[in-house]
């Protein structure tokens, strides 16, 4: 995640939208959410899409618990 932060944080502000056309496991989405950015992602591989959705749900649940 640290590497992705190095790209997202200096080039966006809180509330901005980050586009990831090749989401893979969703690291960009996770970093965006953790730092108050919105995101739009595209993933054609169903397995990676499910993995990304699971990671996003887990992050949302952990945020709700705090």
Biopython code that builds the backbone (N, CA, C, O; Angstrom):
import numpy as np
from Bio.PDB.StructureBuilder import StructureBuilder

atoms = [
    (1, "UNK", "N", (0.815, -1.201, 0.000)),
    (1, "UNK", "CA", (0.000, 0.000, 0.000)),
    (1, "UNK", "C", (0.859, 1.267, 0.000)),
    (1, "UNK", "O", (0.456, 2.293, -0.547)),
    (2, "UNK", "N", (2.018, 1.193, 0.601)),
    (2, "UNK", "CA", (2.872, 2.373, 0.704)),
    (2, "UNK", "C", (3.255, 2.917, -0.670)),
    (2, "UNK", "O", (3.283, 4.130, -0.872)),
    (3, "UNK", "N", (3.545, 2.038, -1.597)),
    (3, "UNK", "CA", (3.922, 2.476, -2.939)),
    (3, "UNK", "C", (2.768, 3.226, -3.609)),
    (3, "UNK", "O", (2.981, 4.257, -4.246)),
    (4, "UNK", "N", (1.564, 2.712, -3.465)),
    (4, "UNK", "CA", (0.401, 3.370, -4.062)),
    (4, "UNK", "C", (0.147, 4.712, -3.387)),
    (4, "UNK", "O", (-0.240, 5.675, -4.050)),
    (5, "UNK", "N", (0.360, 4.785, -2.077)),
    (5, "UNK", "CA", (0.226, 6.070, -1.370)),
    (5, "UNK", "C", (1.159, 7.115, -1.958)),
    (5, "UNK", "O", (0.808, 8.292, -2.048)),
    (6, "UNK", "N", (2.347, 6.683, -2.358)),
    (6, "UNK", "CA", (3.327, 7.611, -2.929)),
    (6, "UNK", "C", (2.841, 8.243, -4.230)),
    (6, "UNK", "O", (3.324, 9.307, -4.617)),
    (7, "UNK", "N", (1.897, 7.606, -4.903)),
    (7, "UNK", "CA", (1.331, 8.169, -6.131)),
    (7, "UNK", "C", (0.061, 8.958, -5.863)),
    (7, "UNK", "O", (-0.154, 10.019, -6.449)),
    (8, "UNK", "N", (-0.779, 8.440, -4.978)),
    (8, "UNK", "CA", (-2.091, 9.059, -4.761)),
    (8, "UNK", "C", (-2.008, 10.325, -3.905)),
    (8, "UNK", "O", (-2.585, 11.349, -4.268)),
    (9, "UNK", "N", (-1.310, 10.270, -2.795)),
    (9, "UNK", "CA", (-1.331, 11.390, -1.855)),
    (9, "UNK", "C", (-0.768, 12.691, -2.419)),
    (9, "UNK", "O", (-1.365, 13.742, -2.186)),
    (10, "UNK", "N", (0.349, 12.680, -3.149)),
    (10, "UNK", "CA", (0.859, 13.958, -3.658)),
    (10, "UNK", "C", (0.072, 14.528, -4.845)),
    (10, "UNK", "O", (0.218, 15.702, -5.184)),
    (11, "UNK", "N", (-0.760, 13.694, -5.472)),
    (11, "UNK", "CA", (-1.425, 14.151, -6.694)),
    (11, "UNK", "C", (-2.934, 14.354, -6.533)),
    (11, "UNK", "O", (-3.613, 14.753, -7.479)),
    (12, "UNK", "N", (-3.456, 14.081, -5.337)),
    (12, "UNK", "CA", (-4.895, 14.256, -5.093)),
    (12, "UNK", "C", (-5.113, 14.914, -3.742)),
    (12, "UNK", "O", (-4.212, 14.996, -2.907)),
    (13, "UNK", "N", (-6.343, 15.380, -3.556)),
    (13, "UNK", "CA", (-6.741, 15.956, -2.279)),
    (13, "UNK", "C", (-7.930, 15.178, -1.742)),
    (13, "UNK", "O", (-8.593, 14.456, -2.487)),
    (14, "UNK", "N", (-8.200, 15.322, -0.456)),
    (14, "UNK", "CA", (-9.359, 14.680, 0.155)),
    (14, "UNK", "C", (-10.598, 15.057, -0.648)),
    (14, "UNK", "O", (-10.809, 16.225, -0.976)),
    (15, "UNK", "N", (-11.413, 14.054, -0.959)),
    (15, "UNK", "CA", (-12.627, 14.278, -1.737)),
    (15, "UNK", "C", (-12.460, 14.059, -3.227)),
    (15, "UNK", "O", (-13.451, 13.905, -3.941)),
    (16, "UNK", "N", (-11.217, 14.041, -3.717)),
    (16, "UNK", "CA", (-10.974, 13.781, -5.136)),
    (16, "UNK", "C", (-11.345, 12.335, -5.472)),
    (16, "UNK", "O", (-11.481, 11.491, -4.586)),
    (17, "UNK", "N", (-11.503, 12.072, -6.764)),
    (17, "UNK", "CA", (-11.802, 10.722, -7.234)),
    (17, "UNK", "C", (-10.579, 10.157, -7.943)),
    (17, "UNK", "O", (-9.963, 10.818, -8.779)),
    (18, "UNK", "N", (-10.242, 8.921, -7.590)),
    (18, "UNK", "CA", (-9.106, 8.216, -8.181)),
    (18, "UNK", "C", (-9.656, 7.157, -9.131)),
    (18, "UNK", "O", (-10.565, 6.412, -8.765)),
    (19, "UNK", "N", (-9.122, 7.084, -10.334)),
    (19, "UNK", "CA", (-9.532, 6.084, -11.320)),
    (19, "UNK", "C", (-8.467, 5.002, -11.408)),
    (19, "UNK", "O", (-7.280, 5.290, -11.563)),
    (20, "UNK", "N", (-8.909, 3.750, -11.308)),
    (20, "UNK", "CA", (-8.012, 2.611, -11.504)),
    (20, "UNK", "C", (-8.652, 1.681, -12.530)),
    (20, "UNK", "O", (-9.545, 0.907, -12.187)),
    (21, "UNK", "N", (-8.204, 1.749, -13.795)),
    (21, "UNK", "CA", (-8.829, 0.937, -14.839)),
    (21, "UNK", "C", (-8.431, -0.535, -14.806)),
    (21, "UNK", "O", (-8.987, -1.336, -15.557)),
    (22, "UNK", "N", (-7.490, -0.905, -13.958)),
    (22, "UNK", "CA", (-7.042, -2.296, -13.815)),
    (22, "UNK", "C", (-6.919, -2.592, -12.329)),
    (22, "UNK", "O", (-5.808, -2.661, -11.803)),
    (23, "UNK", "N", (-8.050, -2.769, -11.640)),
    (23, "UNK", "CA", (-8.074, -2.807, -10.179)),
    (23, "UNK", "C", (-7.299, -3.963, -9.555)),
    (23, "UNK", "O", (-6.735, -3.804, -8.472)),
    (24, "UNK", "N", (-7.259, -5.087, -10.191)),
    (24, "UNK", "CA", (-6.563, -6.216, -9.581)),
    (24, "UNK", "C", (-7.133, -6.515, -8.206)),
    (24, "UNK", "O", (-8.339, -6.717, -8.068)),
    (25, "UNK", "N", (-6.288, -6.545, -7.191)),
    (25, "UNK", "CA", (-6.746, -6.880, -5.837)),
    (25, "UNK", "C", (-7.342, -5.687, -5.100)),
    (25, "UNK", "O", (-7.830, -5.848, -3.982)),
    (26, "UNK", "N", (-7.316, -4.505, -5.687)),
    (26, "UNK", "CA", (-7.982, -3.353, -5.096)),
    (26, "UNK", "C", (-7.143, -2.466, -4.208)),
    (26, "UNK", "O", (-7.687, -1.670, -3.443)),
    (27, "UNK", "N", (-5.835, -2.583, -4.289)),
    (27, "UNK", "CA", (-4.978, -1.775, -3.423)),
    (27, "UNK", "C", (-5.210, -0.282, -3.613)),
    (27, "UNK", "O", (-5.241, 0.465, -2.635)),
    (28, "UNK", "N", (-5.373, 0.160, -4.846)),
    (28, "UNK", "CA", (-5.611, 1.582, -5.095)),
    (28, "UNK", "C", (-6.911, 2.032, -4.442)),
    (28, "UNK", "O", (-6.970, 3.109, -3.848)),
    (29, "UNK", "N", (-7.944, 1.217, -4.548)),
    (29, "UNK", "CA", (-9.228, 1.540, -3.922)),
    (29, "UNK", "C", (-9.086, 1.634, -2.408)),
    (29, "UNK", "O", (-9.635, 2.546, -1.790)),
    (30, "UNK", "N", (-8.365, 0.712, -1.814)),
    (30, "UNK", "CA", (-8.172, 0.690, -0.360)),
    (30, "UNK", "C", (-7.434, 1.943, 0.091)),
    (30, "UNK", "O", (-7.839, 2.597, 1.052)),
    (31, "UNK", "N", (-6.361, 2.273, -0.599)),
    (31, "UNK", "CA", (-5.589, 3.469, -0.236)),
    (31, "UNK", "C", (-6.452, 4.717, -0.395)),
    (31, "UNK", "O", (-6.434, 5.600, 0.463)),
    (32, "UNK", "N", (-7.199, 4.792, -1.481)),
    (32, "UNK", "CA", (-8.065, 5.955, -1.700)),
    (32, "UNK", "C", (-9.059, 6.099, -0.550)),
    (32, "UNK", "O", (-9.230, 7.192, -0.011)),
    (33, "UNK", "N", (-9.703, 5.017, -0.180)),
    (33, "UNK", "CA", (-10.690, 5.062, 0.906)),
    (33, "UNK", "C", (-10.054, 5.460, 2.237)),
    (33, "UNK", "O", (-10.610, 6.273, 2.975)),
    (34, "UNK", "N", (-8.908, 4.895, 2.535)),
    (34, "UNK", "CA", (-8.232, 5.191, 3.813)),
    (34, "UNK", "C", (-7.853, 6.660, 3.934)),
    (34, "UNK", "O", (-7.730, 7.185, 5.041)),
    (35, "UNK", "N", (-7.668, 7.321, 2.798)),
    (35, "UNK", "CA", (-7.204, 8.703, 2.812)),
    (35, "UNK", "C", (-8.262, 9.701, 2.331)),
    (35, "UNK", "O", (-7.936, 10.812, 1.915)),
    (36, "UNK", "N", (-9.526, 9.291, 2.393)),
    (36, "UNK", "CA", (-10.616, 10.218, 2.113)),
    (36, "UNK", "C", (-10.825, 10.562, 0.654)),
    (36, "UNK", "O", (-11.413, 11.592, 0.326)),
    (37, "UNK", "N", (-10.342, 9.697, -0.218)),
    (37, "UNK", "CA", (-10.580, 9.889, -1.645)),
    (37, "UNK", "C", (-11.681, 8.929, -2.093)),
    (37, "UNK", "O", (-11.851, 7.855, -1.517)),
    (38, "UNK", "N", (-12.410, 9.317, -3.104)),
    (38, "UNK", "CA", (-13.363, 8.411, -3.732)),
    (38, "UNK", "C", (-12.611, 7.668, -4.829)),
    (38, "UNK", "O", (-11.520, 8.078, -5.226)),
    (39, "UNK", "N", (-13.186, 6.590, -5.311)),
    (39, "UNK", "CA", (-12.491, 5.863, -6.370)),
    (39, "UNK", "C", (-13.490, 5.274, -7.347)),
    (39, "UNK", "O", (-14.650, 5.037, -7.013)),
    (40, "UNK", "N", (-13.023, 5.048, -8.534)),
    (40, "UNK", "CA", (-13.768, 4.373, -9.579)),
    (40, "UNK", "C", (-12.819, 3.342, -10.139)),
    (40, "UNK", "O", (-11.728, 3.679, -10.598)),
    (41, "UNK", "N", (-13.226, 2.084, -10.106)),
    (41, "UNK", "CA", (-12.339, 1.027, -10.560)),
    (41, "UNK", "C", (-13.002, 0.109, -11.568)),
    (41, "UNK", "O", (-14.221, -0.061, -11.576)),
    (42, "UNK", "N", (-12.177, -0.477, -12.413)),
    (42, "UNK", "CA", (-12.636, -1.403, -13.435)),
    (42, "UNK", "C", (-11.774, -2.659, -13.339)),
    (42, "UNK", "O", (-10.547, -2.576, -13.287)),
    (43, "UNK", "N", (-12.422, -3.820, -13.316)),
    (43, "UNK", "CA", (-11.694, -5.092, -13.305)),
    (43, "UNK", "C", (-12.514, -6.124, -14.065)),
    (43, "UNK", "O", (-13.670, -6.369, -13.720)),
    (44, "UNK", "N", (-11.933, -6.727, -15.089)),
    (44, "UNK", "CA", (-12.678, -7.693, -15.905)),
    (44, "UNK", "C", (-12.548, -9.124, -15.399)),
    (44, "UNK", "O", (-13.402, -9.956, -15.706)),
    (45, "UNK", "N", (-11.517, -9.432, -14.641)),
    (45, "UNK", "CA", (-11.319, -10.785, -14.131)),
    (45, "UNK", "C", (-12.234, -11.013, -12.922)),
    (45, "UNK", "O", (-12.081, -10.332, -11.908)),
    (46, "UNK", "N", (-13.168, -11.944, -13.004)),
    (46, "UNK", "CA", (-14.122, -12.149, -11.917)),
    (46, "UNK", "C", (-13.471, -12.486, -10.571)),
    (46, "UNK", "O", (-13.964, -12.069, -9.523)),
    (47, "UNK", "N", (-12.381, -13.229, -10.597)),
    (47, "UNK", "CA", (-11.718, -13.590, -9.340)),
    (47, "UNK", "C", (-11.109, -12.365, -8.664)),
    (47, "UNK", "O", (-11.257, -12.180, -7.456)),
    (48, "UNK", "N", (-10.433, -11.540, -9.437)),
    (48, "UNK", "CA", (-9.870, -10.320, -8.861)),
    (48, "UNK", "C", (-10.967, -9.356, -8.435)),
    (48, "UNK", "O", (-10.838, -8.672, -7.419)),
    (49, "UNK", "N", (-12.048, -9.300, -9.210)),
    (49, "UNK", "CA", (-13.161, -8.435, -8.846)),
    (49, "UNK", "C", (-13.735, -8.836, -7.484)),
    (49, "UNK", "O", (-13.989, -7.978, -6.639)),
    (50, "UNK", "N", (-13.938, -10.133, -7.273)),
    (50, "UNK", "CA", (-14.463, -10.613, -5.995)),
    (50, "UNK", "C", (-13.484, -10.326, -4.854)),
    (50, "UNK", "O", (-13.898, -9.932, -3.764)),
    (51, "UNK", "N", (-12.196, -10.521, -5.103)),
    (51, "UNK", "CA", (-11.184, -10.221, -4.093)),
    (51, "UNK", "C", (-11.224, -8.749, -3.716)),
    (51, "UNK", "O", (-11.200, -8.407, -2.534)),
    (52, "UNK", "N", (-11.285, -7.887, -4.706)),
    (52, "UNK", "CA", (-11.341, -6.449, -4.460)),
    (52, "UNK", "C", (-12.590, -6.085, -3.662)),
    (52, "UNK", "O", (-12.512, -5.324, -2.698)),
    (53, "UNK", "N", (-13.729, -6.621, -4.058)),
    (53, "UNK", "CA", (-14.981, -6.334, -3.338)),
    (53, "UNK", "C", (-14.886, -6.781, -1.888)),
    (53, "UNK", "O", (-15.340, -6.071, -0.991)),
    (54, "UNK", "N", (-14.306, -7.942, -1.649)),
    (54, "UNK", "CA", (-14.142, -8.434, -0.278)),
    (54, "UNK", "C", (-13.253, -7.498, 0.545)),
    (54, "UNK", "O", (-13.572, -7.188, 1.692)),
    (55, "UNK", "N", (-12.156, -7.055, -0.033)),
    (55, "UNK", "CA", (-11.253, -6.154, 0.688)),
    (55, "UNK", "C", (-11.944, -4.831, 1.011)),
    (55, "UNK", "O", (-11.772, -4.288, 2.102)),
    (56, "UNK", "N", (-12.719, -4.319, 0.071)),
    (56, "UNK", "CA", (-13.437, -3.062, 0.296)),
    (56, "UNK", "C", (-14.470, -3.233, 1.412)),
    (56, "UNK", "O", (-14.580, -2.383, 2.296)),
    (57, "UNK", "N", (-15.227, -4.338, 1.369)),
    (57, "UNK", "CA", (-16.216, -4.606, 2.426)),
    (57, "UNK", "C", (-15.551, -4.687, 3.796)),
    (57, "UNK", "O", (-16.054, -4.128, 4.770)),
    (58, "UNK", "N", (-14.416, -5.387, 3.870)),
    (58, "UNK", "CA", (-13.702, -5.519, 5.139)),
    (58, "UNK", "C", (-13.254, -4.158, 5.668)),
    (58, "UNK", "O", (-13.348, -3.897, 6.867)),
    (59, "UNK", "N", (-12.768, -3.295, 4.782)),
    (59, "UNK", "CA", (-12.357, -1.963, 5.201)),
    (59, "UNK", "C", (-13.565, -1.159, 5.675)),
    (59, "UNK", "O", (-13.498, -0.487, 6.704)),
    (60, "UNK", "N", (-14.663, -1.223, 4.933)),
    (60, "UNK", "CA", (-15.874, -0.506, 5.330)),
    (60, "UNK", "C", (-16.360, -0.981, 6.700)),
    (60, "UNK", "O", (-16.778, -0.170, 7.527)),
    (61, "UNK", "N", (-16.307, -2.288, 6.939)),
    (61, "UNK", "CA", (-16.727, -2.832, 8.234)),
    (61, "UNK", "C", (-15.821, -2.356, 9.354)),
    (61, "UNK", "O", (-16.296, -2.041, 10.445)),
    (62, "UNK", "N", (-14.517, -2.301, 9.096)),
    (62, "UNK", "CA", (-13.587, -1.858, 10.140)),
    (62, "UNK", "C", (-13.778, -0.366, 10.436)),
    (62, "UNK", "O", (-13.595, 0.063, 11.575)),
    (63, "UNK", "N", (-14.139, 0.418, 9.431)),
    (63, "UNK", "CA", (-14.404, 1.835, 9.632)),
    (63, "UNK", "C", (-15.671, 2.012, 10.451)),
    (63, "UNK", "O", (-15.720, 2.866, 11.337)),
    (64, "UNK", "N", (-16.693, 1.219, 10.168)),
    (64, "UNK", "CA", (-17.953, 1.309, 10.901)),
    (64, "UNK", "C", (-17.793, 0.953, 12.373)),
    (64, "UNK", "O", (-18.502, 1.488, 13.225)),
    (65, "UNK", "N", (-16.860, 0.047, 12.674)),
    (65, "UNK", "CA", (-16.637, -0.388, 14.055)),
    (65, "UNK", "C", (-15.971, 0.681, 14.912)),
    (65, "UNK", "O", (-16.070, 0.645, 16.138)),
    (66, "UNK", "N", (-15.296, 1.628, 14.274)),
    (66, "UNK", "CA", (-14.585, 2.653, 15.052)),
    (66, "UNK", "C", (-15.434, 3.861, 15.307)),
    (66, "UNK", "O", (-14.981, 4.810, 15.947)),
]
sb = StructureBuilder()
sb.init_structure("model")
sb.init_model(0)
sb.init_chain("A")
sb.init_seg("    ")
for serial, (resi, resn, name, xyz) in enumerate(atoms, 1):
    if name == "N":
        sb.init_residue(resn, " ", resi, " ")
    sb.init_atom(name, np.array(xyz, "f"), 0.0, 1.0, " ", f" {name:<3s}", serial, name[0])
structure = sb.get_structure()
